[in-house]
Amino acid sequence: MRVPALLLILTTALAGGCAGPPAPAVPEAQNAKQSPEETVNLNAAGEFSDDDTAAIAFDRKLAPRGSQASVTVESSGGQTRTSLVVEGLLPDRRYGAHLHVNPCGPKPDASGPHYQHHPGQIDAKSEVWLDFTTDAEGAGRSSARQDWTLERSKLPGSLVIHAKPTTTSGPQAGQAGDRVACLTLK
């Protein structure tokens, strides 16, 4: 019986050792600071389905059954590198693709707006634009490199493939048409 009493004394002493109210609970992801040497890796892959929000198709005309994609994001050393590979999309066609702030959901807009490293800055330096053109078999690839690292407290949640290539300037900058398909990043 002495062990439980000792544990009770230690627990009480440790819990009440500091004056004032306890610190508010902060989710671990928000509390985590990324060191310059740390690497953040995100990825997603899958065949686009009609109901699995990890890899979902919103437009079967532009993302036919059997179409699939994979994306990898690696952020370290002051840079973020993102690579996208797609298969089974429409042949010889241009698509837009961007990282978005939220995971995919059952509705196209569930993934939220484009991820922006510099909030309010709509360009390829702040956002991750991965436009691609498919070949005769419907396969394509794209990559992007940014001169910034991802913050663990503000990670992108998905990659969205859009119906059109990204408009790069003017009042429509950053727009790329309807959302065709989505992959949730992990």
N, C-alpha and C positions, 0 to 999 in steps of 0.2 A: 504494500500500500504506500510505501514511501516514494516509489517511482512516480505514480500518478500525482501525488502532492507536489513533488519536485517539478514535474512538468507544468502543473498549474501555476506554481510560483514563477517559473521562467516565462511562461506565456503571458501572465499578468504583467510582469516587469517589462517585457519587451513591448507589449501593446500599449502600456501607459507610460513609457519612458520619455515621451516627448510632450511638451506642453502644447496646448492649442488643439483645435479640431483636426481630424485626420485629413490628409490631402484628398482631393476629389479623385475618383477613379478615372483613369485615362486609358482608353483602349491601347493595347500594346502597340498596334501599328502606328498610332499617332505619337506615342511616346518614343518610338525607335528613331534614332538619328543614324543616318548612313555615314559611315566613315569614308574618306576618299578612296581607300583600298578595297572597300566592300563592293561586291558584284550583286546586282539585282537581275534575276532571270525570270522572264515570264514566257509562257508558251501556250499554244492551243492547236489542236488538230482534230479534224473529223469530217465525216461525210454529212453534208447538209440534209437535215431531216425537216419534217413539217412541225414537229412537236418537241424535240429535244433542244432546250434553250442553250446548251453548250455549243451546238453547231446547228444553226437554224436557217432555213431558206424562207424568204418572204415573197419571192417572185420566181415561180417555177419556170417561167419562160426564159429568164436570164440566168437561173441557177438550176438546171435540170436535175432530175433524179440521178443519183450517182456522182454528182459533182462534189468536190471536196477541197479542203485547203488546210494549210498549216502555216503558223506564224511563230517566230521566235523573236524575243526582245532581250538584249543583253545590255546592261547599263553599268559601266565602271570606268574609272580613270578619266573622268570628265567627258565621256562620250556615251551615246546611246545608239546601238546598232539594231535595226529591225529588218527581218527578212520574211517575205511572204512567197509561198508556192501554191498555185491552184491547179486543179485538173478537172476536166469534165464540164467546163463552162462553155458558152457559145464560142465557136471558132472565129478567129480573125476579128475580134471585137475589143474595143477599149473599155476598161472599167476604172472607176475610182476606188480607192481604199484608204481608210484612215483609222487611227486608234481613237476610241471613244471613252468617255469617263466611266460609264456603268457597264455591268455585265449585260449580256443579251437577255431579252425577255420575249414573251409571246407576241408582243406588238413591236413593229419596227422602231418606234421612238423610245423604247425602254432603255436602249443603250446610251441615251442622253446625247449631249453635244460632243464635238471633237475634243479630245484631250489637248490641252494647251499648256505647255511648260511656262509660258509667260501669259497669264490670263489677259484676254482681250486682244492678243496679237494673233491675227489670222494670216499665217504664211507658213511656208515649209521650214522656216527656222524655229518656229514655236510649236507647230503641230507635226505629226508624223504622217506624211502623204506617201502612199505606196501604189500609185496608179500603175496599171500594167495593161499590156495588149496580149491577148491569147493567140496561140498559133493555130494551125489548121486542125489540130486535135482538141483544142479548147484548153490547152495548158499555158500557164504563164508564170512569171516570177518578177519580183521587185524587191528592192532593198533601199534603205534610207539610213543616213548617219547624221546625228545631231551633236552639237558641241555642248551638251549638258547631260547631267545624269538624272535619273528618276529619283524622286523622293519617296521613301517608304510610306509616308503619310498621305501621299497623293499619287497613287498608281493608276494607270489606265485600266479599264475593266474589260474592254473588248476590241476586236477588230471588225469593222463593218466594210463590206464590199458594196459599192454604189453603182448605179446604172450608167453613169457618165463619168468621163475624166474630170478631174478637179479644175475648176476655174481658178487661174493663178493670179489674176489682178482685177481691179475695178470693184464695183459695188457688190458683185456676186462672188468675190474671192472666197475660196474655201468650199464652195458648194459643188456637189457632184451628183445631183439627182437623187432619185428614190433609193432607199436601202434595199438591197437585193438579198444579202445573206449576212450572217453574223457569227463570230467565234468568241466565246467567253475565255478571257485570259486567266491563267492560273499561275 
